[in-house]
């Protein structure tokens, strides 16, 4: 594990210094391809194409439905690009320094062995980006499973403009989240969660395999929508239980369901929780709370009641947060005129653009969307 860790960190440092800037080759993969040659004509599997690739190469997936795919361990910088009509039933990644762009990882309503997307750590799974991708459509299994390692160093796993969706429970006792994460250095931004049976995002620690408490998690411009768990609503959108809360940045997120910071250890705590809409979180000493709408931990926060939406069995009847969303039942979390979240945010913490790409103004709104 330590040998792999030093290799990955060295590779990341070299990339940051611009050590490999030359354009690479393009490899091709298609459902009817054959795993031979250098994949200049289409190969059949992503794993074979990756093995033929060199640093800087791009692997292009042709339109079609692919069975479960896997990327083996490696540290070369490679980009995997899909597009309209590219659908994978499952994707397991063991590599580092890899980017996945414009994929639809869709289990087709089946129950695979493991998450629909899995990022395997120790020694791989470091410096990984997933962009403009859909992950879900699975029954009695998790959407994304994100592994960790025995170091507290950030793994630099980034999800940007990803839709996590339709993680469905049909069997009692099944824990099936949209994202199940043991990853220090996780970043999720401009993304959405909908119909995630147990939780949208579950942050936990693999104490059964020796993982230490960890921090360095960033959540920006995300929508955490309510979901149905079996016959009723789930309780929490974000469930935090990794025995630590340090170097956290939660900025301009929309939490429809309550957040729970369950096991955060004894501190010290650190980070910024600003411009969010929602409630349920704890007010922790050492964390900077600013301009949130819902629960108040600082004088700059705006209280609304209820701060979170809820439905049976979590509560007796469906009640909506008093935020002024356009149509939360249809997953439209834009702000209506008169919403207490309008102009409620802090420009110091807000990203330049909202989840839809709209530029935020000098008095930004709280939550994932800016209203103009």
C-alpha positions, 0 to 999 in steps of 0.5 A, a space after each residue: 500500500 505504501 509503495 502504491 501511495 508514493 507512486 501515485 503521489 509522485 505521479 500527481 506531483 509530476 502532472 501538476 508540474 506539467 511533466 506530460 503535456 503532449 497529446 496522446 493517442 486515441 483508443 477505441 472501444 465498441 460493443 462489437 469490437 475485439 480485444 487485439 492490437 492497439 485498439 486503433 480499431 475498436 476493442 471490446 473491453 475497457 480493461 484491454 484498451 487501458 492496458 494498451 494505453 500510455 499517459 495522455 491517451 484517450 479511450 473513446 467508447 462507441 454508442 451501445 450497451 456494454 456489460 460490466 467493465 473494469 479498469 485495472 490498477 495503473 497510474 498513467 494519465 488516461 481519459 475515458 470518454 463516452 457520449 450520447 447512447 453509451 451505457 455501461 451496466 457496471 463500472 469498477 475502477 482500480 486505476 489512478 490519474 484517470 478521468 471518466 466523462 459522459 458515461 451512463 452507468 446503469 444497472 438496468 434495474 438489476 442487482 449486481 455484485 457490488 455498486 453500479 460504480 466502484 472506485 477501489 482504493 489501496 493502492 489505486 483509485 487516487 486522482 480520479 474524476 467523474 464528469 457529466 455522468 449518470 449512475 444508478 437504476 439499481 435494485 437492492 444494491 448501492 449506486 456508487 461505492 467509494 473505497 478508502 485507504 489507511 492514510 488520512 491523505 486526500 485521495 482526490 476523487 471528484 464528481 462534477 455534474 453527476 446524477 445519482 439516481 434510482 437506487 431502489 429498495 425492494 427487500 427489507 433490511 437492505 442498505 442501499 445508498 446512492 453514494 457509500 463513501 470511505 474516501 478522504 478527499 472526496 469532492 462532489 459538486 454541481 450534482 444531484 441525488 434523487 430516489 436514493 432509498 436509504 441515504 443520498 450520501 453516506 460518509 462512514 469509516 471502514 473501522 473494521 479494516 483499520 481505516 482512521 478517522 478522516 476529513 477533507 470532504 467538499 460538497 458544493 452546488 449539489 441538490 440532495 432530494 428526498 427519496 422513497 425507502 421501500 414504502 415511505 420516505 427515507 430519514 436523511 439525505 446526508 448521513 455523516 458517521 466517520 468519527 471526524 469532521 475536519 477540513 470540510 467545505 459544504 457550500 451552496 447545497 440544497 438539502 431537502 431532507 435532514 442532514 445528520 452528523 451522527 459520529 463526528 468524534 471529539 474534535 477538533 472540528 474545522 471547515 466551512 458550512 455556508 450558504 446551504 439550505 436545509 437543517 438537521 446538522 450540528 453546530 460544532 465548535 471550530 466550524 465556520 457557519 455562515 448564511 445558511 437558510 434553515 437551521 441557525 448556528 450563527 447570527 448570519 443564518 436565517 431560520 425557517 421552520 420546518 427547515 427540512 422536508 419530511 414524509 412517513 415513516 420519518 414523520 406522520 405526514 408529508 411536510 415541506 421546508 418553508 423555503 419557497 422551491 418551485 416544485 420539489 415534488 417534481 424535483 424542481 428546487 429553483 427558488 420562487 419569488 419571495 423565498 427567504 433564500 434569495 440574497 441570503 448567501 455570502 459572496 465570500 464563500 459562494 462559487 462563481 456559478 450555480 449548479 446550472 452554470 448561471 453566474 452568481 451576483 454580488 448578493 448570492 442566493 443560498 442553495 444550489 440555484 441562483 434566481 434572477 
